[in-house]
Amino acid sequence: MDIIIYQPEDFIITQGSLSESLYFLAIGHLKVTIVDEKWKLHHLPTMIPGVMFGEIGLLCECKRTASVISDQYSTICNISKDLFQ
């Protein structure tokens, strides 16, 4: 497990990318966005400390379904795909 500090506006996950990790938000807030098939941007609720994310891609072995962006300085625990299995 790695602990990473992200700056505001850093991308943690990019929609459509390969799933390589699972994440836990320890400190900070994260924005979540989805671009639909008509290229319209949708904003989902802000993530707060204690939330886990990135599990869909690992469990389904599919590409990322949303983008996750740091809204402020954020501390995130990252568990790689290899450790998850």
PENORJO-V91302 format. One record per residue. D_LAST is the distance of its C-alpha to the last C-alpha in whole Angstrom. Layout:
D_LAST
D_LAST
This chain:
13
16
19
21
24
25
29
31
30
27
24
21
20
22
22
21
19
16
13
11
11
11
14
16
20
22
25
27
27
26
27
25
27
27
29
30
31
35
34
34
33
31
31
28
29
28
25
26
24
22
20
16
16
14
12
14
13
9
10
13
12
15
17
18
20
22
23
23
25
26
30
31
29
26
23
20
16
14
10
9
6
6
6
4
0
